[in-house]
């Protein structure tokens, strides 16, 4: 028996002509399903809370909320959220000055997002620039006006990009998506997937420099809060029907003639 855990025994030897280690491992799991390894099996509540608090900056709040309950059961769900894809160009992160500017941009974009109680889900850098994926409506920060919050945040992000002399394109969509874990038992990631996510990326790609495009669902939820410019329908990859995009205008901006 193991001194610190009397319920467990250390295997001293194995007759490999009769058994293999994977066989023993699976047999042990089947014989004691109630003793599945859980973090709170080995830590008292105070120590568990201390570690979770220390990990707050690295763990999505949706996952942290579940960890505090002691289980990830129920974390996967279909949820109505607003998705924001933002692409930023004009920074060469391979240089020292570029890396510093990228860090400043990251902090500024996060500040705007968190100010509207949204979540930063992904941050990528490729040959096309820097890519942000923000989500508004993930637990525990859920609001009935999440589409409005997303639009307000994106308009403010556009101002930030102009102040930093950068070029950005942003797309916003609203709808039901899969929110949950993906990956293997060794490594998992909390993410969002679905048609609404893909369409947000398509709108971003079709946006003019330093502008925001939203889908019809977002426009319907926000038309009482913002002025919008209705643009000509566009065709995007993965959609048979034409998409009707709208461009939100910053408060105080004179509305341009709408395109029928």
For each residue, the residues with C-beta under 8 A, 3 or more apart:
1: 6 8 9 10
2: 5 6 8 9 10
3: 6
4:
5: 2 8
6: 1 2 3
7: 35
8: 1 2 5
9: 1 2
10: 1 2
11: 14 24
12:
13:
14: 11 19 21 24
15: 18 19
16: 19 20
17:
18: 15
19: 14 15 16 23 24
20: 16 23 24
21: 14 24 25
22: 25 26
23: 19 20 26 27
24: 11 14 19 20 21 27 28
25: 21 22 28 29
26: 22 23 29 30
27: 23 24 30 31
28: 24 25 31 32
29: 25 26 32 33 36
30: 26 27 33
31: 27 28
32: 28 29 35
33: 29 30 36
34:
35: 7 32 41
36: 29 33
37: 41
38: 41 70 71
39: 42 43 48 67 70
40: 43 45 48 70
41: 35 37 38
42: 39
43: 39 40 47 48 51
44: 47 48
45: 40 48 49
46: 49 50
47: 43 44 50 51
48: 39 40 43 44 45 51 52
49: 45 46 52 53 68
50: 46 47 53 54
51: 43 47 48 54 55
52: 48 49 55 56 59 64 67 68
53: 49 50 56
54: 50 51
55: 51 52 58 59 64
56: 52 53 59 64
57:
58: 55
59: 52 55 56 63 64 67
60: 63 64 119 121 138 190
61: 64 65 119 138 139 140 141
62: 65 66 75 119 138 139 140 179 190
63: 59 60 66 67 72 75 181 190
64: 52 55 56 59 60 61 67 68
65: 61 62 68 69 139 140
66: 62 63 69 71 72 73 74 75
67: 39 52 59 63 64 70 72
68: 49 52 64 65
69: 65 66
70: 38 39 40 67
71: 38 66 74
72: 63 66 67 75 181
73: 66
74: 66 71 77
75: 62 63 66 72 180 181 190
76: 178 179 180 181
77: 74 178 179 180
78: 176 177 178 179
79: 137 138 139 176 177 179
80: 137 174 175 176
81: 135 136 137 138 146 174 175 177 179 192 196
82: 135 136 137 146 147 149 150 172 173 174 218
83: 133 134 135 172 173 174 175 177 192 196 197 200
84: 118 132 133 134 135 136 150 153 154 170 171 172 200
85: 131 132 133 170 171 200 201 203 204
86: 109 131 132 134 154 157 168 169 170 171 204
87: 128 129 130 131 132 168 169 170 204 205
88: 91 105 129 130 131 132 161 166 167 168
89: 128 129 130 166 167 168
90: 129 165 166 167
91: 88 98 101 102 105 129 130 166
92: 95 98
93: 98 99 102 125 130
94: 98 99
95: 92 98 99
96: 99 100
97: 100 101
98: 91 92 93 94 95 101 102
99: 93 94 95 96 102 103
100: 96 97 103 104
101: 91 97 98 104 105 164
102: 91 93 98 99 105 106 125 130
103: 99 100 106 107
104: 100 101 107 108 164
105: 88 91 101 102 108 109 130 160 164 166
106: 102 103 109 110 123
107: 103 104 110 111
108: 104 105 111 112 160 164
109: 86 105 106 112 113 120 132 157 160
110: 106 107 113 114 120
111: 107 108 114 115
112: 108 109 115 116 153 156 157 160
113: 109 110 116 118 119 120 134 153 157
114: 110 111 117 118
115: 111 112 153 156
116: 112 113 136 149 150 152 153
117: 114 136 141 143 149
118: 84 113 114 134 135 136 141 146 149 150 153
119: 60 61 62 113 134 135 136 138 141
120: 109 110 113 123 132 133 134
121: 60 133 134 135 190 191 192
122: 131 132 133 191
123: 106 120 130 131 132 133
124: 130 131
125: 93 102 129 130 131
126: 129 131
127:
128: 87 89 131
129: 87 88 89 90 91 125 126
130: 87 88 89 91 93 102 105 123 124 125
131: 85 86 87 88 122 123 124 125 126 128
132: 84 85 86 87 88 109 120 122 123
133: 83 84 85 120 121 122 123 192
134: 83 84 86 113 118 119 120 121 150 153
135: 81 82 83 84 118 119 121 138 179 192
136: 81 82 84 116 117 118 119 143 146 147 149 150 153
137: 79 80 81 82 141 142 143 146
138: 60 61 62 79 81 119 135 141 142 179 192
139: 61 62 65 79 142
140: 61 62 65
141: 61 117 118 119 137 138
142: 137 138 139 146
143: 117 136 137 146 149
144:
145: 148 149 221 225
146: 81 82 118 136 137 142 143 149 150 174
147: 82 136 150 151 172 174 217 218 221 222
148: 145 151 152 221 222 225 226
149: 82 116 117 118 136 143 145 146 152 153
150: 82 84 116 118 134 136 146 147 153 154 172 174 218
151: 147 148 154 155 172 212 214 218 222 225 226 248
152: 116 148 149 155 156 225
153: 84 112 113 115 116 118 134 136 149 150 156 157
154: 84 86 150 151 157 158 170 172 212 248
155: 151 152 158 159 212 248 250
156: 112 115 152 153 159 160
157: 86 109 112 113 153 154 160 161 168 170
158: 154 155 161 162 168 170 210 211 212 250
159: 155 156 162 163 250
160: 105 108 109 112 156 157 163 164
161: 88 157 158 164 166 167 168 210
162: 158 159 165 166 210
163: 159 160
164: 101 104 105 108 160 161
165: 90 162
166: 88 89 90 91 105 161 162
167: 88 89 90 161 209 210
168: 86 87 88 89 157 158 161 209 210
169: 86 87 204 205 207 208 209 210 211
170: 84 85 86 87 154 157 158 204 207 211 212 213
171: 84 85 86 199 200 201 202 203 204 205 206 207 212 213 214
172: 82 83 84 147 150 151 154 200 203 212 213 214 215 218
173: 82 83 196 197 199 200 203 214 215 217 218
174: 80 81 82 83 146 147 150 196 215 217 218 221
175: 80 81 83 194 195 196 217
176: 78 79 80 194 196
177: 78 79 81 83 192 193 194 195 196 197
178: 76 77 78 192 193 194
179: 62 76 77 78 79 81 135 138 190 191 192
180: 75 76 77 190 191
181: 63 72 75 76 188 189 190 191
182: 188 189 191 193
183: 186 187 188 189
184: 187 188
185: 188
186: 183
187: 183 184
188: 181 182 183 184 185
189: 181 182 183
190: 60 62 63 75 121 179 180 181
191: 121 122 179 180 181 182
192: 81 83 121 133 135 138 177 178 179 197
193: 177 178 182 197
194: 175 176 177 178 197 198
195: 175 177 198 199 238
196: 81 83 173 174 175 176 177 199 200
197: 83 173 177 192 193 194 200 201
198: 194 195 201 202 238
199: 171 173 195 196 202 203 215 236 239 243
200: 83 84 85 171 172 173 196 197 203 204 215
201: 85 171 197 198 204 205
202: 171 198 199 205 206 236 237 238 239 243
203: 85 171 172 173 199 200 206 207 213 214 215 236 243 245
204: 85 86 87 169 170 171 200 201 207 213
205: 87 169 171 201 202 236
206: 171 202 203 213 234 236 245
207: 169 170 171 203 204 211 212 213
208: 169 211
209: 167 168 169
210: 158 161 162 167 168 169
211: 158 169 170 207 208 247
212: 151 154 155 158 170 171 172 207 247 248
213: 170 171 172 203 204 206 207 231 245 246 247
214: 151 171 172 173 203 218 219 222 228 245 246 247 248
215: 172 173 174 199 200 203 218 219 243 244 245 246
216: 219 220 243 244 246
217: 147 173 174 175 220 221
218: 82 147 150 151 172 173 174 214 215 221 222 246
219: 214 215 216 222 223 228 246
220: 216 217 223
221: 145 147 148 174 217 218
222: 147 148 151 214 218 219 225 226 228 248
223: 219 220 226 228
224:
225: 145 148 151 152 222
226: 148 151 222 223 248 249 251
227: 248 249 253 255
228: 214 219 222 223 246 247 248 249
229: 246 247 249 255 256 258 259
230: 244 246 258 259 260
231: 213 234 244 245 246 247 259
232: 259
233: 242 243 244 245
234: 206 231 242 243 245
235: 239 242 243
236: 199 202 203 205 206 239 243
237: 202
238: 195 198 202
239: 199 202 235 236 242 243
240:
241:
242: 233 234 235 239
243: 199 202 203 215 216 233 234 235 236 239
244: 215 216 230 231 233
245: 203 206 213 214 215 231 233 234
246: 213 214 215 216 218 219 228 229 230 231
247: 211 212 213 214 228 229 231
248: 151 154 155 212 214 222 226 227 228
249: 226 227 228 229 253 255
250: 155 158 159 253
251: 226
252:
253: 227 249 250
254:
255: 227 229 249 258
256: 229
257:
258: 229 230 255
259: 229 230 231 232
260: 230
